[in-house]
Amino acid sequence: MIFTLIFKDISEERDIPKENYTIKDLLNDLELSSQTIVPKQNGELVIEESEIHDDDEIRLIQIIYGG
C-alpha cells in the first residue's frame, strides 16, 4: 500500500509501513513537530490521529513564525 507525500520540495510515493499508520506516525518518522506542521489529507485539513490509507495524498505545510 502506497501514499503520496508532498512536503516542501519533496513529492514522492511512500509505503505505508504498518496497519493503522497515522499522520502522527508519519511526523515522528520524519522527525517533524506537530506544532510546526499543518497536515492535509486528500485536500482536507486533518488531525494527527487520522489514518493514512492506500492512494492518499498527504501534504505537510510548514507553519512560518515571525514578526
N, C-alpha and C positions, 0 to 999 in steps of 0.2 A: 504494500500500500504506500502510495506516494502523495505528498502535498507540495505545493509551490511556496517557497519563502521569498518574500520581497522585503529587503531592508537596505537602506542607503543605496549603494551601487550594486548590491547583490540581487540577483534574480536567479534562483536555482531550484531544482527539484530535489527533495529530500525524502528519505524513507521515514515512515512512521515506526519508531523503534520498539513500541510496545502497545498493548491494549490500553485504552483509557489515557492516551497521551494528551496532555493539556497544553494550553498556552503557557501556563506557569512552568511546566516541564521544559518547554522549548526555551523560554527565557533563561532558566537555570543552565541548560545545555550550552547556550550562547554566552553565559556569564553576563547577562544584562539585568538591570534592575527594573522591576515593575514600576518604580516611582518615576522613571525617566522615559518609559515607553508606553505608547497607546497602541493596542492591538486591534486589527480589523480582520475579520474572517469573511471571505467572500463579499467584501464591500461593506460589511456591517460592523459597527463597534461591538466588541465583546469583552467579557470579563476573563480573568486569568484561569478560572475553573472550566472554561469552555473546552470541550474535547475537539481534537483535530481529527478529521475524517479523510478518507481517500478522495483525492482530487480537489481538496480545499485549497484556496489561495489565502495565505496568511501574510498580511502586510504589517510590518512593525514600523511605527512612526516615532522618531526621536523627538522628545519634548525639548525645546530650547529655552533655557533660562537666561535672564539678563535684564538689564535695566538702563 
